[in-house]
Amino acid sequence: MKTTYLVNQEQPDGSICLAVVSSGEWLSVVEMNKRLPLDQRRYFIIDYIDDGDELDRMVIEVPRSDYLAWLKEHNATERNRELGSKYQHLSLDVLVSKDEGSIRLGDMIASDEVIEESVINQMMQDNLREMLSAWKPWASDLLEIYLHGDKRTCTNTLAEKYGVSPQVIRKYKRQFENFIKNFSSGVSF
């Protein structure tokens, strides 16, 4: 691995720009840096360039703000690398041998969701929607409102929509809730 050091140097015309220096020159900058207050120090980042055959390491002087951003990312990368080495990563598509043959690892992992229960709940909800739309024109709207948790704030909106008073909507809500209670107690699979 080849290491290149780029530090800010004053040019003959008075401008400052990055210049390639030897490792000795860079080390002298680092030694001098240790004696300076934080606001006067020089900051360096390390970057790697993959040249195909070889990895080149670049030590580059940067402003303090760029250094702090680089340091934050660098520390996170190192932390993730160290933590990642503690775990083994497996594909869910890897085949695992069983007595009868092979099965995918993903098929063996238990799920918290009970699919049968989800299907039954969806069937009940679809059946309820059909019954509500056949029962009263406003009942389907109330179901959607209740499912979205807007039971307490919908009275005036529904009153305007159906051209009735808020008191009538409260009556509709009581009828709707009784219908739901009867539906829940009467459904069996």
C-alpha positions, 0 to 999 in steps of 0.5 A, spaced: 500 500 500 502 506 497 501 512 502 501 519 499 501 525 504 497 532 502 498 538 506 496 545 505 503 549 503 504 556 501 506 557 494 511 562 491 505 566 489 502 567 496 497 562 495 495 556 499 494 549 496 495 542 497 501 539 496 505 532 496 510 531 502 514 526 504 512 522 511 517 526 515 514 532 513 508 530 515 510 527 521 513 534 523 506 537 522 503 532 526 508 534 532 508 541 531 500 540 531 500 537 538 503 544 541 497 548 538 490 550 541 484 547 537 483 553 533 489 553 530 491 545 529 491 542 522 486 536 521 487 530 516 483 525 514 484 518 511 481 516 504 483 510 500 483 509 493 482 502 490 487 502 484 484 495 481 491 492 483 493 496 489 490 500 495 492 507 495 492 511 502 491 518 502 492 523 508 489 529 506 489 536 510 482 539 511 478 544 514 476 542 521 469 542 519 470 537 514 474 533 519 469 532 524 464 530 519 469 525 516 471 523 523 463 522 525 462 517 519 469 514 520 467 512 527 460 509 525 463 505 520 468 502 524 463 501 530 459 497 525 464 493 522 466 491 529 459 489 531 458 486 524 464 481 526 460 478 532 454 476 528 453 471 522 449 473 516 445 468 513 440 468 507 433 466 508 434 463 501 439 458 504 437 451 504 437 447 511 436 439 511 430 436 514 429 429 515 424 429 509 429 433 504 431 441 504 427 447 506 428 454 506 431 458 512 426 463 511 420 458 511 422 455 518 422 462 522 416 463 526 412 469 525 408 473 530 402 474 525 397 468 525 395 468 517 388 464 519 386 469 524 388 475 519 384 472 513 378 471 518 378 478 520 378 480 513 372 476 511 368 478 517 370 486 516 368 484 508 361 481 511 360 487 516 361 492 510 356 488 506 351 488 511 352 495 513 351 498 506 345 494 505 342 496 512 343 504 512 346 509 507 350 512 513 353 506 516 359 504 512 361 511 513 361 510 520 365 504 520 370 508 516 370 513 521 370 509 527 376 504 524 380 511 523 379 513 530 375 519 529 368 517 532 368 523 537 370 529 531 365 526 526 358 529 528 358 535 525 361 533 518 356 527 518 350 532 519 352 536 514 353 531 509 347 527 510 343 534 511 341 532 519 342 535 525 348 533 530 343 530 535 340 525 529 348 523 528 348 521 535 342 517 534 345 514 528 352 512 532 348 509 538 344 505 532 351 503 529 354 501 535 348 496 537 348 493 530 356 492 531 355 489 538 349 484 535 354 483 529 359 481 533 355 476 538 352 473 532 358 471 527 361 464 528 366 461 524 
